[in-house]
Amino acid sequence: MGRIAKANAPQVEKMEGFEGRYAEIDEYTVGFEMYTADNDPAELFRGLPDDRCQCPHWGVVLRGGLAYRYADGTQDVIRTGEAYYARPGHTPVFSADTEIVEFSPTTQLAETMEVVIGNVQTAQQR
């Protein structure tokens, strides 16, 4: 059995309004994420199929809330204490003062993050 504590997660990513700590267990990435500002990062997914994240995620909202929007117009809103599954084909919307623990298949997440990071870098160059 694999396990990791947030404090021991080896990869730390920080940017304004966000902190994420990540570790891989077998073929899954565990993400401990905190959002201190409202954020709709839909534009960061441009370039992926349908301009949406194609990686599934399972998680728990420890505090606050988030939403996943889908191309068919549906939206899943998840609040404190709720577990969730975000199917492929979504864009997230994060609320300030939110903390989650999320599990994602590492290979699919890496493919998504390659595009997202490229879009962040492009936006920073403007």
C-alpha positions in Angstrom: 0.0 0.0 0.0 1.3 3.5 -0.8 0.7 6.5 1.2 1.9 10.1 1.5 1.4 13.0 3.9 0.9 16.5 2.5 4.0 17.7 4.4 6.1 15.0 2.7 4.9 15.5 -0.9 8.1 16.1 -2.9 6.7 18.4 -5.6 5.5 21.8 -4.6 3.9 24.3 -7.0 3.0 27.8 -6.0 1.5 30.7 -7.8 -0.8 33.6 -6.8 -3.9 32.2 -5.3 -2.8 28.6 -5.4 -0.5 26.0 -3.7 -0.2 22.4 -4.7 1.8 19.6 -3.2 2.1 16.4 -5.3 3.4 12.8 -5.0 3.0 9.7 -7.1 1.7 6.5 -5.7 1.9 3.6 -8.1 0.3 5.0 -11.3 -1.7 7.8 -9.6 -0.7 11.4 -8.6 -2.0 12.6 -5.3 -2.5 16.3 -5.2 -3.0 18.4 -2.0 -4.3 21.7 -3.4 -5.2 25.0 -1.7 -6.9 27.9 -3.4 -6.8 31.4 -1.8 -8.6 33.2 -4.6 -11.5 32.5 -6.9 -10.2 31.1 -10.2 -11.7 30.0 -13.5 -8.7 28.6 -15.4 -10.7 27.4 -18.5 -8.3 29.3 -20.9 -5.4 27.2 -19.6 -7.0 24.1 -21.2 -6.9 25.5 -24.7 -5.2 23.1 -27.1 -6.6 19.9 -25.4 -9.4 18.0 -27.1 -12.5 20.3 -26.9 -10.3 22.7 -24.9 -11.2 20.7 -21.8 -9.3 18.5 -19.4 -9.4 14.9 -20.5 -8.0 13.4 -17.3 -10.4 11.9 -14.8 -10.0 13.0 -11.1 -11.3 11.6 -7.8 -11.1 13.7 -4.7 -12.5 15.1 -1.5 -13.2 18.7 -0.7 -11.7 19.4 2.8 -12.8 23.0 2.9 -14.6 25.4 0.6 -15.9 24.3 -2.8 -15.3 23.8 -6.5 -17.2 23.1 -9.6 -16.5 21.1 -12.8 -18.2 22.3 -16.0 -18.8 20.0 -18.9 -19.4 20.6 -22.7 -23.0 19.3 -22.4 -23.8 22.3 -20.1 -23.9 20.3 -16.9 -21.9 21.4 -13.8 -21.0 19.5 -10.7 -20.6 21.6 -7.6 -18.7 19.9 -4.8 -18.7 21.3 -1.2 -16.9 20.7 2.1 -16.9 17.1 3.1 -18.0 15.7 -0.3 -16.1 13.2 -2.4 -16.2 13.5 -6.2 -15.4 12.0 -9.5 -14.7 14.5 -12.4 -15.1 12.7 -15.7 -13.0 13.6 -18.7 -14.1 16.6 -20.7 -14.3 19.2 -17.9 -13.0 22.6 -16.9 -12.7 23.4 -13.2 -13.8 26.5 -11.3 -12.2 27.0 -7.9 -13.4 29.1 -5.0 -11.3 31.1 -2.5 -10.6 29.3 0.8 -10.8 25.9 -0.7 -8.6 22.8 0.1 -8.9 19.5 -1.7 -7.1 16.2 -2.0 -7.3 14.8 -5.5 -6.2 11.6 -7.2 -5.4 11.4 -11.0 -3.8 8.9 -13.3 -0.2 10.1 -13.6 0.2 9.6 -17.4 -3.0 11.4 -18.3 -2.4 14.2 -15.8 1.1 14.7 -17.3 -0.3 15.0 -20.8 -2.8 17.6 -19.6 -0.3 19.5 -17.5 2.1 19.8 -20.5 -0.6 21.9 -22.3 -1.6 23.8 -19.2 2.0 24.8 -18.4 2.6 25.9 -21.9 -0.5 28.1 -21.7 0.7 29.6 -18.4 4.1 30.4 -19.9 2.5 32.0 -22.9 0.2 34.1 -20.7 3.2 35.2 -18.6 5.1 36.4 -21.7 2.3 38.8 -22.6 
